[in-house]
Amino acid sequence: MSDLPPGTIRIADLPQTDRDFVRSALIDGTPLHRLLRLEIVEIGARHAVLSMPVSQEAFNSTGNLHGGAIATLIDVAAGTAAARGSGFEQGKQSLVTADLHVRYLGRPHGDLVFARAEVLKAGRQLVIVECRVTDPQERIIASADFSMMIVPLRRPLRPMATAKATDPDL
């Protein structure tokens, strides 16, 4: 018997071709996601779990995990949860971050951090998400309040060859 909520998908349990598809959907076309090596670990009806290695690409000038890298991990995890746990219609609407408040609470122990984002409330336009970043020993690294707006489909600021007009803003 699984202790996961019904409808939850653990990416590691998927066939390799499906894991590759999920990975490429996250990093293709988003160089920052690729640089930070973000990975989707688990998705559910109202939550998402992502991971990020504690690596040089995510360090600041003092050799510590950069607050902006942590904020990016939170933004992507919370945006993924918001897309899953709301009335968002991909191809018809865009999701945009309206507000992100991060509290940095500790340093990670180990070489990976995890962001678990959970939808608290999903309205017609505004989606409220709570997110916690932990290390492999489940010590809290950061906590965040996040809100995302569902807006009419937007055209990109700078069109890219690989971008489609119906791509979400995640």
C-alpha positions in Angstrom: 0.0 0.0 0.0 1.3 3.4 -1.0 1.4 6.4 1.4 1.1 8.8 -1.6 -2.1 10.7 -2.2 -4.4 9.2 -4.9 -3.4 10.3 -8.4 0.2 11.0 -7.4 2.9 10.1 -9.9 6.4 9.4 -8.8 8.6 10.1 -11.8 11.1 7.4 -10.9 8.3 4.8 -11.2 7.6 5.7 -14.8 9.1 3.9 -17.8 12.4 5.5 -19.0 10.8 7.1 -22.1 8.2 8.8 -19.9 10.9 9.9 -17.5 12.9 11.4 -20.4 9.8 13.2 -21.7 9.1 14.8 -18.3 12.7 15.8 -17.9 12.8 17.4 -21.4 9.5 19.2 -20.9 11.1 20.9 -17.8 14.5 21.9 -19.2 14.1 22.2 -23.0 13.7 25.8 -24.0 14.5 27.0 -20.4 18.3 27.4 -20.1 18.1 28.3 -16.4 16.2 25.1 -15.5 18.9 23.2 -17.4 21.8 25.1 -15.7 20.4 24.4 -12.2 19.5 20.8 -13.2 16.0 20.9 -11.9 14.1 17.6 -11.9 10.5 16.8 -11.2 10.4 14.1 -8.6 6.6 13.7 -8.0 3.4 15.4 -9.2 -0.1 15.1 -7.9 -3.5 16.7 -8.3 -2.5 19.7 -6.1 1.2 19.3 -5.4 4.6 19.0 -7.0 8.0 17.9 -5.7 11.2 19.1 -7.5 14.8 18.6 -6.8 18.0 20.6 -7.5 21.6 19.5 -6.9 23.7 21.5 -4.5 26.3 22.2 -7.1 28.7 24.9 -8.3 26.1 26.2 -10.9 23.8 27.1 -7.9 26.5 28.7 -5.7 27.0 32.4 -4.9 30.4 34.1 -4.6 30.9 32.8 -1.1 30.5 29.1 -2.2 27.0 28.8 -0.6 23.7 27.9 -2.2 22.5 31.1 -3.9 19.2 32.5 -2.7 18.2 33.1 -6.3 18.7 29.4 -7.2 16.5 28.4 -4.2 13.9 31.0 -5.3 14.0 29.6 -8.9 13.4 26.0 -7.5 10.5 27.3 -5.5 9.0 29.2 -8.4 9.1 26.2 -10.7 7.8 23.8 -8.1 5.0 26.2 -7.1 4.1 26.9 -10.7 3.9 23.2 -11.5 1.6 22.6 -8.5 -0.5 25.7 -9.5 -0.8 24.4 -13.1 -2.0 21.0 -11.8 -4.2 22.2 -9.0 -6.2 24.9 -10.7 -8.5 25.5 -13.7 -5.5 26.4 -15.8 -6.0 25.5 -19.5 -2.6 25.0 -21.3 -2.7 26.4 -24.8 -5.5 28.9 -23.9 -4.0 30.6 -20.8 -0.6 31.6 -19.3 0.5 31.2 -15.7 2.5 34.1 -14.3 4.0 34.6 -10.9 2.2 37.3 -9.0 4.0 37.1 -5.7 6.8 35.1 -4.1 8.0 35.6 -0.5 10.9 33.4 0.5 12.2 32.9 4.1 15.8 31.4 4.0 16.1 29.3 7.2 19.2 27.1 6.9 21.9 25.5 4.9 21.5 22.2 3.2 23.4 19.1 4.4 24.0 16.8 1.4 24.2 17.3 -2.3 20.5 17.8 -3.1 17.5 19.9 -2.1 13.8 19.3 -2.6 11.0 21.8 -3.0 7.5 20.5 -2.1 4.7 22.8 -3.3 1.1 22.4 -2.3 -1.9 24.4 -3.6 -3.7 26.0 -0.7 -6.5 27.7 -2.7 -7.2 27.9 -6.4 -9.6 30.7 -7.6 -10.6 31.6 -11.1 -7.5 33.9 -11.5 -5.4 33.6 -8.4 -3.7 30.4 -7.2 -2.1 30.4 -3.7 0.7 27.9 -3.1 2.8 27.0 -0.1 6.3 25.6 -0.6 9.0 24.2 1.6 12.6 23.4 0.6 14.4 20.7 2.5 17.6 18.7 2.3 17.7 14.9 2.1 17.5 14.7 6.0 14.3 16.8 5.8 15.9 19.8 7.5 14.1 22.9 6.4 16.2 25.2 4.1 13.5 27.7 3.0 9.8 28.3 3.3 7.8 30.3 0.8 4.4 31.8 0.1 3.6 32.0 -3.6 0.8 33.2 -5.8 0.3 32.7 -9.5 -2.2 34.4 -11.8 -4.1 32.7 -14.6 -4.2 35.2 -17.5 -5.1 35.1 -21.2 -2.4 33.6 -23.4 0.5 35.9 -23.8 3.0 36.3 -26.6 6.6 35.8 -25.6 8.7 39.0 -25.1 11.4 37.5 -27.4 10.2 34.8 -29.7 12.4 31.7 -29.8 12.6 29.2 -32.6 11.6 26.4 -30.3 8.7 28.2 -28.6 5.1 27.8 -29.5 2.5 30.4 -28.9 0.6 27.9 -26.7 3.5 27.1 -24.4 2.9 27.9 -20.7 5.1 30.5 -18.9 6.5 27.9 -16.4 
